Amino acid sequence: MGSLCACDPITLDDLAVRLRDSFETAPTVWGDPKMTVSRPTFLGGSLGDFGELAVRAGADVVVTGEVGYHRAQDLSLRGMGVVALGHDRSEQPFCSILADACVSIGVPAEHVYVNPLPTQWWVPTQGDFA
């Protein structure tokens, strides 16, 4: 399930920084950092064919969990920004929604547990971990 949004114009670079801070991750970004975006589309998890749907819908950037290199390169060469947050990070906001839904249908709250973000992988940065 993806979403197409409209927002005040922002550069791809500024959007990537906001996403980095909001999702507490180091996103991978394709596209001109100075390009202006105002029609972002979002899809948690893996991009798959959603990028083509985003192009047809008039999006100028797609934010997703993961994307194959050649697919991201193709979309970028066609003028679309691509931001990959990490599969786990892109789906984390839905965990509390699903947990609340479980409770609302009668699962006792003490039986609902949201795992914290996994820590089995990391990215080396300038002397620290991302």
C-alpha positions in Angstrom: 0.0 0.0 0.0 1.6 3.2 -1.1 0.6 6.8 -0.9 1.0 9.9 -3.1 1.1 13.2 -1.3 1.5 16.9 -2.0 3.7 19.1 0.1 5.3 22.5 0.0 8.3 22.5 -2.4 11.5 21.2 -0.8 14.9 20.1 -2.2 15.6 16.4 -2.4 18.6 17.0 -0.1 16.4 18.7 2.6 13.8 15.9 2.3 16.5 13.3 2.8 17.8 15.1 5.9 14.3 15.2 7.3 13.8 11.5 6.6 17.2 10.7 8.2 16.2 12.6 11.3 12.6 11.3 11.5 13.5 7.6 10.8 16.9 7.7 12.6 18.7 6.1 9.7 21.1 7.0 7.0 19.0 6.8 3.8 20.5 6.0 0.3 19.4 8.7 -2.1 19.4 8.8 -6.0 18.8 12.1 -7.8 20.0 15.7 -7.9 20.2 16.9 -4.3 19.0 20.4 -5.4 16.0 19.2 -7.3 12.7 20.5 -6.0 10.1 18.0 -5.0 6.5 18.6 -4.0 4.7 15.3 -4.9 6.4 12.6 -2.8 5.2 9.0 -2.8 5.8 6.6 0.0 5.9 2.8 0.1 7.1 0.8 3.1 9.2 -2.3 2.4 10.5 -3.1 -1.0 9.7 -0.8 -4.0 9.1 -3.5 -6.6 7.0 -2.1 -9.5 5.6 0.7 -7.4 8.2 3.1 -8.9 6.5 2.8 -12.3 3.1 3.5 -10.7 4.6 6.6 -9.0 5.9 7.9 -12.3 2.5 7.5 -13.9 0.9 9.2 -11.0 3.1 12.3 -11.4 5.3 11.8 -8.3 8.7 13.5 -8.3 10.3 11.4 -5.5 9.6 7.9 -4.1 10.5 7.1 -0.5 10.7 3.4 0.2 12.4 0.8 2.3 14.6 -0.8 -0.3 15.1 -0.7 -4.0 17.3 -2.5 -6.5 20.2 -0.5 -7.8 19.2 -0.6 -11.5 15.6 0.3 -10.7 16.7 3.2 -8.6 19.2 4.3 -11.3 16.5 4.1 -14.0 14.0 6.1 -12.0 16.7 8.7 -11.2 17.8 9.0 -14.9 14.1 9.7 -15.7 14.0 12.6 -13.3 12.6 11.0 -10.2 14.3 11.2 -6.8 14.6 7.9 -4.9 15.1 7.6 -1.2 15.7 4.1 0.4 15.3 4.2 4.2 16.0 0.5 4.9 13.3 -2.1 4.9 12.9 -2.2 8.7 12.9 1.5 9.1 10.2 2.1 6.5 7.8 -0.4 8.1 8.4 0.6 11.7 5.7 3.3 11.8 3.0 0.7 11.0 3.9 -1.5 13.9 2.1 0.6 16.5 -0.9 0.8 14.1 -1.1 -3.0 13.8 -0.6 -3.4 17.6 -3.5 -1.0 18.3 -5.6 -2.9 15.8 -4.9 -6.2 17.6 -6.0 -4.7 20.9 -9.1 -3.2 19.3 -10.3 -6.6 18.1 -9.8 -8.1 21.6 -6.3 -9.3 21.9 -5.2 -8.5 25.5 -2.7 -5.7 25.5 -0.3 -7.6 27.6 -0.1 -10.2 24.7 0.8 -7.6 22.1 4.5 -6.7 21.8 6.2 -4.5 19.2 9.8 -5.6 18.7 12.3 -2.7 18.7 14.2 -2.0 15.6 16.6 -4.7 14.7 20.3 -4.1 15.3 21.9 -7.0 13.4 23.3 -4.7 10.8 25.1 -1.4 10.8 26.7 1.1 8.5 30.2 2.4 9.1 30.4 6.2 9.1 33.0 8.7 10.2 34.3 6.8 13.2 30.9 5.8 14.5 27.8 3.7 13.6 24.8 5.0 11.7 
